[in-house]
């Protein structure tokens, strides 16, 4: 270490004052803190706004001046590090210099150990997170595979169910001949009105009021309900089911007759062919218990009114008088399309 002479000392003080002023201007935004230096021989006294701050070793400041200036420039954004550096240069008796240096080294080593420990923790945390993410990805993959398997199983069960429904649904149809005079093509119509058992098998519900026998005709169905049944039955069976048109229904009901009823004109015979007000006990009855018409169709009169594609009701019901059960009688009401009444039912036509 080279001893400094008077001129070097004067120059040192001047440079220190200049650099402290730079610190003052840049870090303390100029004028907020005033730093001043007083030469006291082996040490320099630095004051802040006229208040004693610290004594700094003159020789140490001189030896480290260039490094000090460079580091001050780098450390201006971190005042804690700047004052740590200045603390190192504080004036102390000669026998304490080495101890201070040792303490500084120990502090630096401690800080370095803390940083290394934190780095290790970060690395461990990173490895843990990567392992957790990999595990999560595997679980997502397993879940997706399980969902796919469940979807396949659901399709298989659905196919089996639809196959079972096809077997369970048995709707007897009667082939009706064509009529050139009435311009009606040949078609197949249900031998009976749709029963509660058939409706529930397809729609998985039974809206009927009179549920004492599953072979009773389904009732309390609106025109829309009847349409929905035809659509779903068509999807299940692969055939095309629909409601009969009014012309088809009357043509099938008359079965070639021109009388008031498909059995003749005598209303006294109605009880042999239909469940109506006088003999129904105010309820529906199992289909097919009365006599059929000439083409083998049952319950075309009485039991339940039957929806047609045109939105009208034909045939009368268990609640109707004989006049309403005539082959030609038609009931139509705009509001009735949406009503679910306990004597509204239907039968279906199959186009193939």
GIHU-V888327 format. One line per field, one symbol per residue. psi: psi as a letter, one per 40 degrees, with the letter a starting at -180 (. if undefined). Layout:
psi=???
This chain:
psi=hhiiaddddddddddddddddddddddefhddhhhihhhfbeihhhihfehhdihhhddddddeddddddddddedegddddddddddeihiideeddddddddddddddddddddddddddddddddddddddddddddddddddddddddddddddddddddddddhhhhihhhiihddefhiiihihdiihidddddddefiheidgfeheeiiiafhidddddddddddddddeihiiiiidddddddddfeieidieeaeheeedeeeihaddeeffiiiiieeiiiadefhifdhaciihiideeihieaaeeiiddeeidehhhhhddedeigiefhaiiiihe.
